Amino acid sequence: QVQLSESGGGLATAGGSLRLACAASGRTDGRYTMAWFRQAPGKERELVAYITWTGITGISDSVKGRFTISSDDAKNTVYLQMNSLKPEDTAVYYCAARLSGEGLFGSWGQGTQVTVSS
C-alpha cells in the first residue's frame, strides 16, 4: 500500500489559482494511476483528474481548460494546478492511488479543503 498526503488547499477568490500537491510514501515502486477527486457538501464524490504511470492524463469536463494534473516521479508527488477558480470548485479535494490491474482506488489521502469565494 502507498500512503498519500495532500497539501496546498486553502482560500482563494474567484479567478484565482491554487496548486495542490499529493506526496506518496511507502510502496511507491508500483505502477499506479494517481487521481484527484473532490466532494462538495451534499454532493457525490467526483473524479477531477488522473494521471497513469505512463503519463496519460484525463480531466473532467467540469474543469477542463482550467485544471492541470502533473507528476514529479523523483519526488513521488502529483500536483493539481487549479486556475480560473470558481465558487463551484469549493470542495474537499482527495488524492487517490490505484495499482495497475486493480479496479478500485485503494489508497486515499486525508483530503484538503479548497474554498473559493466570489
N, C-alpha and C positions, 0 to 999 in steps of 0.2 A: 504494500500500500504506500501511496505517496501522501504526504501531509501538505496542505495548502494554507497559505496565509495571505489575505488581501490587505492592501493599504491604498491610500490615496483618495478615499472618499471625503466628502465634506459638503460645504455650502457653496453654491455658485449662483450667479444671476443668469437670467435667460440670455442666450447668445454667447455665454462664456464657455470655458473649457476646463476639463479635469482629466487627469490621467490616473487610471487605476493600475495597480501592479499586483501580481499574484506570484508569490515566491513558493517554489516547490522544494520539499526536502524529503529525506527518506529514500525510498526506492525510485530514484529518478532516471534509472537507466532503461526503463521500458519504453515501448512505443505508445505514446499517449496522444490522444486528442484532448486538447485543452479548450475549455469553453467558459464564456461568461453568460450567466443567467441573471435575471432581475425579477424582483417581486415587489409590486406596489401594494399598499394596503387594500384589502378587499379584492385583489386580483390574483389570477393564477400566475405561477412562475413562468417566465418567458425566456426562451433562448435568444440571446442577443448576438453572439458571435462565437465562432470556433476557429481553431487552427489545428491541423493534424500534424503528426510527427514529420510528415514530408513537406510541410509548409503550405498546404492547401487551406484556404480560408473561406469562411462563409459569414455573411452578415444578414441580419434580419432586415426585412423591408422597412421596418419602422425606424431604423437608424441608419440605413444605407446612405452614403454620401456625407455622413456626419461622424460616425464612429469608425475606428480602425483597430483591428487586432494585430498584434505582432508578438514575437517572442525573441528572447535572448538566451540561446541554449547554454552559453557559457555561464550565465547567471541563474539558469533554471527558473527563469521568470517570464511570465506572459503579461502583456500590457493591453489595456483598452484605452485608447485615446478618444476622448469624447469632446467633440467640438460642436458649436452652434447648439448648445444645450437648450432644452425646452422644459417648461414645468412638468410636462407629462413624462419626462425622463426620471423624475423623482421616484426612487425605489431603493431597496436593499439589493446590492449587486453581489453575486456569489461567483466564485471561481470553482470550476469542477474539472475533474480529470477522468478520462475513460481509457482503459488499457485496450490496445488493439486486440480485436477478437471478442471483446465483451460488448454486451448490448446496452449496458447502463453505465452512467457516470457513477463510479463507486467511491470517489473521493471528493469531498467538498470542503471549502473554506468556511470561516465563520460568518462571512458577509461584511460588507462595508456600506454605510448609508450614504447615498447621494441625494441631496436636496437642491432643487433648482427653483429659485424664486422669480416671479415675473416682474 
